[in-house]
Amino acid sequence: MRAASYAGHTKGVCKANSRHPRGTTAGCKDGSYSYSTHARGTCSHHRCVKFWYR
């Protein structure tokens, strides 16, 4: 796990210093993580995106 940073061009919220598995691009609202390479559809079956990582 590593400290979070966020993609400034996204509409999601970034939680500073949150931990997430290496390689994840987003944290979903249900607590799962996404490794999606595109924003469209990310976390669509997990209550949408809560946090974006870069």
C-alpha positions in Angstrom: 0.0 0.0 0.0 1.1 3.6 -0.6 0.0 7.1 0.2 -2.7 8.5 -2.1 -2.4 11.2 -4.6 -5.2 12.2 -6.9 -5.7 13.1 -10.5 -6.6 16.8 -10.5 -8.7 16.6 -13.7 -11.2 14.2 -12.2 -14.5 15.1 -10.5 -13.9 12.6 -7.6 -12.7 13.5 -4.2 -9.2 12.8 -3.0 -8.6 11.8 0.6 -5.0 12.9 1.4 -2.7 10.2 2.8 -5.2 7.4 2.4 -3.7 3.9 1.8 -4.6 1.8 -1.3 -3.2 -1.2 -3.1 -0.4 -0.5 -5.6 -1.8 -0.1 -9.1 -5.3 0.9 -8.2 -6.8 3.9 -10.0 -9.9 4.5 -7.9 -11.5 3.6 -4.6 -15.2 2.7 -4.9 -18.0 3.8 -2.6 -18.6 0.2 -1.4 -14.9 -0.1 -0.2 -13.6 -2.0 -3.2 -10.8 -0.8 -5.5 -10.6 -0.4 -9.3 -7.7 -1.1 -11.6 -9.5 0.4 -14.6 -7.4 2.1 -17.2 -10.3 4.4 -18.3 -12.6 6.5 -16.2 -15.8 5.5 -18.0 -17.5 2.8 -16.1 -15.1 2.7 -13.2 -16.8 1.3 -10.1 -20.1 1.2 -12.0 -21.2 -1.9 -10.1 -19.7 -0.7 -6.8 -21.8 2.4 -6.1 -19.5 4.8 -8.2 -16.1 6.3 -7.5 -15.3 7.7 -4.1 -11.6 8.5 -4.6 -9.4 8.8 -7.6 -5.7 7.9 -7.4 -2.9 8.5 -9.9 
